[in-house]
């Protein structure tokens, strides 16, 4: 209610008093003599007016008392409940006494035998008795000496008083300042909201002492460190927990904060990914006969919510989601933030799959809600992926991997749901998982490596260069061949990230080889269609060359024939710009398209790499031999060098040499080698010795 409404409601009984100023005949007071007293005798109209006003005031008091009782019941304030009860009894007794003796004339009974004939006035003494009883019995008014109360208010340390249910019932101004709260935000708030330690934030908080160095989290999410002292004291009939906190600001705080940040997320106060995985490994090592569940949780359309609600909404939502999870998940479970809008949970003891499904439903009900921020709001939903140990795995990496696959499938099916991992899910969604979840992580965690396959000049037998070939080695899973992830990476822009990583790595390796004396080494690398057509590619290429300081002539970019044919006019322009930097170009898988001949005439490039199928079948197919010889002759006539790849035996090499092929590579000469083996291979002079 507004203040104006409350004012009208409470002062309504004064309105009828205006009638007393009117010359109504039914409002009158007559003085009569009773013994030694002159008593005012009210008319019936005035008595009715007074009675109505009294009843109205009684009803207002009843409403306020009922509201007070509901308030103290909500926060379980036992002492206040007893105080209001006494006040309620006082009001009822006072009004019954006053109304009864106002309406009943007993003057003829006592006559002149008593000196106070109007007994209705004694109702105020009745109310005073109940008020005094509430003050003395239940400390209704502060009885503390004002000197000590002043010390309590101005104390430089934070003092907080908590009841048996963990609710804050009193605090001094320094405590509100420490916790960065307004008075209304702190009163009757649960103390667990401000404690970082999970074991102190549960329902059994009151059974713990809080002494020594502790970490607290303010209402704004800032983590602070305090020296705490606590004591249990009985006040009247309630046992209260008195806490004194002193903030640590110097070296101890810095050390504690550093130790805290190693294991916790600074925004939400939850465990971070490293701490979560360590805890998960520990629990898995001591896993009993019961099942353990791992749950990954993701906020649907988080970026859109950030944009729609404005600056600061994202951080506020993440802190709010962390608080919802704390309230929903038992203290024995582990909650962590994995970064961005991802959270993770450990449910340590699950009897069966049905139980974990019920837990997932409870989390959805708690976290799918309307989120308001600075006057605007949006619906928020989450998606979850779940897996179980030992059913699905016994290692932390393995379980997190499967939960990630499950959450990806859940998001595909729509927001606000969950999926429990199944082995069939891995088989059906392997390349999508690798693409959407694994590739970026692989780049960030250095899981990709480059191997280099030597390129031999046929005329001299010298190694003139190498081709960079990417490999992916996942910890705990093993080697992924390029075919297992490059096709998936082609589906969207993640192939661009891989391409730029290869470009950077190749240029850095060229720089190292130059320092080791290989100043003429040529390294070729494949360029995907999406990277080739990416608007910023030319800029990134220039920046990488300048940053690493390599000779551009030592870098060769291989573009597939289909990419060059996609848009020949744009390809021609890009080819010219790349060559103007000094970088070499070659067409890969040449001979597969209908317009291969036109490419030779129309586009500027340095060499062609024959499609491997022609090489594989050349010994058994005269048609292939004719095609290869034709391409070599035509390419030479236009000034292009010809390279044959995947040469696997001596007969292929011998025939290609007779046809005039310029360079070859393949298993017949060498498998792809790690970078540090290339110099050793070259020194062996396996060819042309």
Secondary structure, DSSP 8 states (H G I E B T S, - for coil): --HHHHHHHHSGGGGGGGGGGS--TTS-EEEEEETTEEEEEE-HHHHHHHHHHHHHHHHHHHHHHHHHHHHHHHTT-HHHHHHHHHHHHHHHHHHHHHHHHHH---HHHHTTSSS---GGGGHHHHHHHHHHHHHHHH--S--S-HHHHHHHHH-SSEEEEE-TTSBEEEE-HHHHHHTT--HHHHTT-BGGGGB--GGGSSTTGGGS---EEEEEE-TTS-EEEEEEEEEEEEETTEEEEEEEEEE--SHHHHHHHHHHHHHB-TTT--B-HHHHHHHHHHHHHT--SSEEEEEEEEETTHHHHHHHH-TTHHHHHHHHHHHHHHHHS-TTSEEEEEETTEEEEEEEEESSHHHHHHHHHHHHHHHSEEEEETTEEEEE-EEEEEEEETTT-SSHHHHHHHHHHHHHHHHHH-SS-EEE--HHHHHHSHHHHIIIIIHHHHHHTT-EEEEEEEEEETTT--EEEEEEEEEEEETTTEEE-HHHHHHHHTTSTHHHHHHHHHHHHHHHHHHHHHHTT-TT-EEEEEE-HHHHH-TTHHHHHHHHHHHHT--GGGEEEEEEHHHHHH-HHHHHHHHHHHHHTT-EEEEEEETSSTTHHHHHHHS--SEEEE-HHHHHTTTT-HHHHHHHHHHHHHHHHTT-EEEE----SHHHHHHHHHHT--EE-STTT---EEHHHHHHHHHHT-S--
